[in-house]
Amino acid sequence: MSVIPRCRARSISRIVARTAVLAGALLSACARMEPEVAIVNNIAPEVLVRNPSFNGVVWNTVLRYGEATSPERCLGGEGNAHFQKFNAHSYCRRQSEYGLIDSICMCDSSWVSDDTDVISATPLWFNYKTMRSTDARYGSYQRIELRADDMEQDFSVPGPYGH
């Protein structure tokens, strides 16, 4: 049975340790090169944005008008920002029109529809994406603004649709 001499074993362990440190440094350097992205809700004051995403990163949050996500690293390349949108003003107006909540809009409060099933008491978040794509290059920082004139329904994910 052959035994590795003591000095040779130390040499091998040093090589393994140095290789591990070098691999960790390389992985860390690659992570720093990935683009950093933040998404800002600039659609309208009455619009909430939920779960914005871009190139593999999803922020599980709800953004009010003017709020932004925290910057996160994402995959490099060109893509569209995806998000769910909810218009609180429109939702409240429809709820009021169908008599599901007290009138808070400029609606005739004496009119109440018999068809209250048309509007659900649960708000629907509709899927959207930006029309303009963003090129997130390695080592860059991108601030993606969600605007009313740069969004369309996103049919690449399951509904709801048709509002």
Backbone as numpy.savetxt, mean C-alpha at the origin, in Angstrom:
# Nx Ny Nz CAx CAy CAz Cx Cy Cz
42.10 -43.50 12.19 41.25 -42.34 12.19 42.15 -41.12 12.19
41.92 -40.26 11.21 42.76 -39.07 11.12 42.12 -37.93 11.88
42.94 -37.18 12.51 42.49 -36.04 13.29 43.09 -34.79 12.66
42.26 -33.76 12.47 42.75 -32.50 11.91 43.59 -31.83 12.98
44.79 -31.44 12.60 45.62 -30.76 13.60 44.91 -29.52 14.13
45.23 -29.17 15.37 44.58 -28.08 16.06 44.70 -26.76 15.30
45.87 -26.42 14.78 46.04 -25.15 14.08 45.25 -25.12 12.78
45.11 -26.27 12.13 44.34 -26.34 10.90 42.84 -26.12 11.20
42.34 -26.67 12.29 40.94 -26.50 12.69 40.64 -25.04 12.98
41.57 -24.36 13.66 41.38 -22.94 13.93 41.35 -22.14 12.64
42.20 -22.51 11.73 42.26 -21.82 10.43 40.95 -21.97 9.68
40.39 -23.17 9.70 39.12 -23.42 9.00 38.00 -22.62 9.67
37.96 -22.60 10.99 36.91 -21.86 11.69 37.02 -20.36 11.42
38.25 -19.85 11.30 38.41 -18.43 10.97 37.91 -18.14 9.56
38.19 -19.01 8.64 37.73 -18.83 7.26 36.20 -18.84 7.21
35.58 -19.76 7.93 34.12 -19.84 7.96 33.54 -18.57 8.58
34.14 -18.10 9.66 33.65 -16.89 10.32 33.79 -15.68 9.41
34.92 -15.54 8.75 35.14 -14.42 7.83 34.18 -14.47 6.65
33.94 -15.67 6.15 33.00 -15.83 5.03 31.59 -15.42 5.45
31.20 -15.80 6.65 29.88 -15.42 7.15 29.76 -13.91 7.30
30.80 -13.27 7.82 30.79 -11.81 7.98 30.72 -11.14 6.61
31.50 -11.63 5.65 31.50 -11.06 4.31 30.14 -11.23 3.63
29.54 -12.43 3.77 28.21 -12.67 3.19 27.18 -11.74 3.81
27.23 -11.57 5.13 26.30 -10.65 5.79 26.48 -9.23 5.32
27.72 -8.79 5.13 27.98 -7.43 4.65 27.45 -7.25 3.23
27.64 -8.27 2.39 27.14 -8.18 1.01 25.62 -8.12 0.97
24.96 -8.95 1.78 23.50 -8.92 1.83 23.00 -7.58 2.36
23.67 -7.05 3.35 23.29 -5.75 3.90 23.46 -4.65 2.85
24.54 -4.71 2.08 24.77 -3.71 1.04 23.71 -3.81 -0.04
23.29 -5.03 -0.38 22.23 -5.19 -1.39 20.91 -4.62 -0.88
20.61 -4.83 0.39 19.37 -4.31 0.95 19.36 -2.79 0.94
20.53 -2.18 1.16 20.60 -0.72 1.13 20.42 -0.16 -0.27
20.67 -0.98 -1.27 20.55 -0.54 -2.65 19.11 -0.56 -3.15
18.26 -1.35 -2.49 16.87 -1.41 -2.94 16.22 -0.05 -2.82
15.34 0.31 -3.76 14.70 1.63 -3.69 13.82 1.76 -2.47
13.70 2.99 -1.99 12.85 3.30 -0.85 11.66 4.09 -1.36
10.45 3.74 -0.91 9.22 4.33 -1.43 8.30 4.73 -0.29
7.61 5.86 -0.46 6.54 6.29 0.44 5.35 6.71 -0.43
4.15 6.45 0.05 2.93 6.78 -0.70 2.13 7.81 0.09
1.65 8.85 -0.62 0.91 9.96 0.00 -0.51 10.00 -0.57
-1.52 10.14 0.29 -2.91 10.29 -0.14 -3.20 11.76 -0.41
-3.22 12.15 -1.67 -3.59 13.51 -2.07 -4.79 13.48 -3.01
-5.73 12.56 -2.78 -6.89 12.42 -3.66 -7.91 13.52 -3.35
-8.44 13.55 -2.14 -9.43 14.56 -1.73 -9.64 14.43 -0.22
-10.07 15.52 0.43 -10.24 15.47 1.89 -11.23 14.42 2.38
-12.22 14.07 1.58 -13.23 13.10 2.02 -12.87 11.66 1.67
-11.69 11.42 1.08 -11.31 10.09 0.62 -10.25 9.48 1.54
-10.53 8.25 1.96 -9.58 7.47 2.74 -8.94 6.43 1.82
-7.67 6.13 2.07 -6.94 5.12 1.30 -6.51 4.02 2.26
-6.72 2.78 1.85 -6.35 1.64 2.70 -5.41 0.70 1.95
-4.47 0.12 2.67 -3.54 -0.89 2.17 -2.84 -0.51 0.86
-2.18 0.65 0.81 -1.44 0.97 -0.41 -0.29 -0.01 -0.60
0.07 -0.27 -1.86 1.17 -1.20 -2.14 1.92 -0.75 -3.38
3.19 -1.17 -3.44 4.02 -0.87 -4.61 5.16 -1.87 -4.67
5.33 -2.52 -5.79 6.44 -3.44 -6.07 6.76 -4.38 -4.91
5.76 -5.06 -4.41 5.99 -6.08 -3.40 5.88 -5.63 -1.96
5.63 -4.36 -1.71 5.48 -3.86 -0.34 4.03 -3.43 -0.14
3.43 -3.89 0.96 2.06 -3.48 1.31 2.12 -2.83 2.68
1.55 -1.64 2.77 1.42 -0.96 4.06 0.01 -1.25 4.57
-0.12 -1.97 5.67 -1.43 -2.28 6.25 -1.86 -1.12 7.12
-2.37 -0.08 6.46 -2.74 1.14 7.16 -3.86 1.84 6.40
-4.48 2.82 7.04 -5.46 3.70 6.41 -4.88 5.11 6.44
-4.86 5.75 5.26 -4.32 7.11 5.14 -5.45 8.11 4.93
-5.47 9.14 5.75 -6.38 10.26 5.50 -5.71 11.19 4.50
-6.44 12.18 4.05 -5.93 13.14 3.08 -4.67 13.82 3.62
-3.62 13.82 2.84 -2.37 14.46 3.21 -1.42 13.58 4.00
-1.87 12.41 4.45 -1.00 11.52 5.21 -0.17 10.65 4.27
0.98 10.19 4.78 1.89 9.36 3.99 2.25 8.10 4.76
2.62 7.08 4.02 3.14 5.86 4.64 4.56 6.11 5.12
5.05 5.24 5.94 6.46 5.31 6.30 7.27 4.80 5.10
8.47 5.33 4.89 9.29 4.85 3.77 9.67 3.38 3.99
9.55 2.59 2.94 9.91 1.17 2.99 10.71 0.81 1.75
11.56 -0.18 1.88 12.33 -0.67 0.74 11.46 -1.64 -0.05
11.56 -1.56 -1.38 10.76 -2.41 -2.26 11.65 -2.98 -3.35
11.06 -3.80 -4.18 11.78 -4.33 -5.33 11.98 -3.21 -6.35
13.10 -3.23 -7.00 13.37 -2.21 -8.01 12.59 -2.49 -9.28
12.37 -1.47 -10.06 11.67 -1.62 -11.32 10.49 -0.69 -11.44
9.83 -0.79 -12.57 8.70 0.08 -12.88 7.40 -0.60 -12.45
6.46 0.19 -11.92 5.18 -0.37 -11.50 4.19 0.71 -11.12
2.97 0.27 -10.87 1.89 1.17 -10.43 1.64 0.96 -8.95
1.22 2.00 -8.27 0.80 1.88 -6.89 -0.63 1.37 -6.88
-0.93 0.44 -6.01 -2.27 -0.13 -5.87 -2.80 0.25 -4.49
-4.12 0.43 -4.39 -4.70 0.82 -3.11 -6.20 0.60 -3.13
-6.82 0.69 -1.96 -8.27 0.66 -1.85 -8.73 2.05 -1.43
-9.84 2.48 -2.02 -10.32 3.85 -1.79 -11.74 3.81 -1.23
-12.01 4.72 -0.30 -13.34 4.86 0.28 -13.67 6.35 0.36
-14.79 6.75 -0.27 -15.23 8.14 -0.26 -16.30 8.28 0.83
-15.91 8.81 1.96 -16.82 8.92 3.12 -18.00 9.83 2.83
-17.80 10.93 2.11 -18.87 11.88 1.80 -19.95 11.21 0.95
-19.53 10.53 -0.08 -20.47 9.85 -0.96 -21.23 8.75 -0.21
-20.53 8.01 0.62 -21.16 6.94 1.41 -22.23 7.50 2.34
-21.91 8.58 3.06 -22.88 9.18 3.99 -24.09 9.73 3.25
-23.86 10.33 2.09 -24.97 10.87 1.32 -25.92 9.75 0.90
-25.39 8.63 0.42 -26.25 7.52 0.00 -26.97 6.91 1.20
-26.29 6.80 2.33 -26.93 6.27 3.53 -28.09 7.17 3.94
-27.91 8.47 3.84 -28.95 9.42 4.20 -30.11 9.37 3.23
-29.80 9.26 1.94 -30.85 9.21 0.93 -31.76 8.02 1.12
-31.22 6.91 1.57 -32.01 5.70 1.77 -32.52 5.56 3.20
-32.36 6.58 4.02 -32.92 6.59 5.36 -32.21 5.68 6.35
-30.98 5.27 6.04 -30.26 4.38 6.95 -29.57 5.14 8.07
-29.31 6.43 7.85 -28.78 7.31 8.90 -29.54 8.62 8.81
-29.45 9.43 9.85 -30.11 10.73 9.83 -29.56 11.56 8.69
-30.37 12.45 8.17 -29.96 13.29 7.06 -28.82 14.21 7.48
-27.71 14.10 6.81 -26.58 14.98 7.08 -26.17 15.75 5.83
-26.84 15.46 4.73 -26.51 16.11 3.47 -27.66 17.04 3.09
-27.57 17.61 1.93 -28.64 18.48 1.45 -29.73 17.64 0.80
-30.20 16.64 1.54 -31.22 15.75 1.02 -32.57 16.10 1.66
-33.63 15.74 1.00 -34.96 15.94 1.56 -35.20 14.87 2.61
-35.16 15.23 3.89 -35.25 14.25 4.97 -36.65 13.64 5.08
-37.66 14.21 4.40 -38.99 13.63 4.46 -39.11 12.43 3.52
-38.18 12.32 2.59 -38.21 11.20 1.66 -37.41 10.04 2.20
-38.03 8.88 2.35 -37.33 7.68 2.79 -37.72 6.57 1.83
-36.74 5.90 1.30 -36.98 4.83 0.34 -37.37 3.55 1.06
-38.26 2.77 0.43 -38.61 1.45 0.96 -37.51 0.45 0.65
-36.66 0.77 -0.31 -35.62 -0.14 -0.76 -34.30 0.17 -0.06
-34.23 -0.13 1.23 -33.01 0.19 1.98 -31.90 -0.84 1.76
-32.20 -1.94 1.06 -31.17 -2.93 0.77 -30.22 -2.47 -0.32
-30.58 -1.41 -1.03 -29.72 -0.93 -2.12 -28.37 -0.48 -1.57
-28.38 0.15 -0.42 -27.14 0.62 0.19 -26.87 -0.23 1.42
-25.69 -0.78 1.47 -25.31 -1.63 2.60 -24.85 -0.76 3.76
-25.06 -1.24 4.96 -24.57 -0.51 6.13 -23.05 -0.64 6.25
-22.46 -1.60 5.54 -21.01 -1.78 5.57 -20.40 -1.05 4.38
-19.47 -0.16 4.63 -18.86 0.57 3.51 -18.00 -0.35 2.64
-17.99 -0.07 1.35 -17.18 -0.84 0.42 -15.91 -0.06 0.07
-14.80 -0.75 0.09 -13.52 -0.17 -0.32 -13.25 -0.67 -1.73
-13.18 0.23 -2.69 -12.98 -0.15 -4.08 -11.49 -0.13 -4.43
-11.09 -1.05 -5.29 -9.69 -1.22 -5.67 -9.31 -0.27 -6.81
-8.20 0.41 -6.63 -7.69 1.36 -7.63 -6.18 1.18 -7.80
-5.68 1.76 -8.86 -4.23 1.83 -9.10 -3.93 3.15 -9.79
-2.69 3.55 -9.71 -2.29 4.76 -10.42 -2.21 4.46 -11.91
-2.55 5.42 -12.75 -2.44 5.24 -14.19 -0.99 5.40 -14.64
-0.31 6.31 -13.98 1.09 6.58 -14.31 1.96 5.60 -13.53
2.88 4.94 -14.22 3.77 4.03 -13.50 4.98 4.80 -12.98
5.59 4.26 -11.94 6.76 4.87 -11.30 7.93 3.93 -11.47
9.08 4.48 -11.85 10.30 3.69 -12.01 11.14 3.86 -10.75
11.15 2.83 -9.92 11.93 2.85 -8.68 13.29 2.22 -8.98
14.28 3.05 -9.14 15.62 2.56 -9.44 16.36 2.24 -8.15
17.28 1.32 -8.27 18.07 0.91 -7.10 18.82 2.10 -6.52
18.75 2.21 -5.21 19.42 3.29 -4.50 18.64 4.59 -4.47
17.42 4.63 -5.02 16.66 5.89 -5.09 15.57 5.94 -4.01
14.99 7.13 -3.87 13.85 7.35 -3.00 12.72 7.90 -3.86
11.55 7.28 -3.79 10.39 7.71 -4.58 9.26 8.09 -3.64
8.64 9.23 -3.91 7.44 9.67 -3.19 6.30 9.61 -4.19
5.39 8.67 -4.00 4.29 8.46 -4.94 3.05 9.15 -4.37
2.53 10.11 -5.12 1.31 10.83 -4.71 0.11 10.21 -5.39
-0.89 9.85 -4.60 -2.16 9.37 -5.14 -3.03 10.60 -5.37
-3.42 10.82 -6.64 -4.21 12.00 -7.00 -5.47 11.55 -7.75
-6.50 12.37 -7.68 -7.78 12.05 -8.33 -7.64 11.95 -9.85
-6.73 12.71 -10.44 -6.58 12.70 -11.90 -5.61 11.63 -12.38
-5.10 10.80 -11.48 -4.13 9.77 -11.86 -4.48 8.43 -11.22
-5.76 8.04 -11.31 -6.15 6.75 -10.77 -7.26 6.14 -11.61
-7.29 4.82 -11.62 -8.32 4.07 -12.33 -8.62 2.81 -11.55
-9.80 2.22 -11.79 -10.14 0.99 -11.08 -9.14 -0.08 -11.41
-8.82 -0.89 -10.42 -7.83 -1.96 -10.56 -8.56 -3.29 -10.68
-8.64 -3.80 -11.91 -9.34 -5.06 -12.16 -8.40 -6.26 -12.06
-7.15 -6.04 -11.67 -6.21 -7.15 -11.53 -6.35 -7.86 -10.18
-7.19 -7.32 -9.30 -7.44 -7.94 -7.99 -8.94 -8.17 -7.85
-9.38 -9.06 -6.96 -10.82 -9.31 -6.77 -11.57 -8.06 -6.36
-12.88 -7.96 -6.75 -13.74 -6.80 -6.55 -13.81 -6.32 -5.13
-14.67 -5.41 -4.80 -15.89 -5.04 -5.51 -15.65 -4.04 -6.63
-16.54 -4.11 -7.62 -16.48 -3.21 -8.77 -17.83 -2.55 -8.96
-17.90 -1.66 -9.94 -19.17 -1.12 -10.40 -19.84 -0.13 -9.49
-19.13 0.87 -9.07 -19.76 1.92 -8.25 -19.87 3.18 -9.06
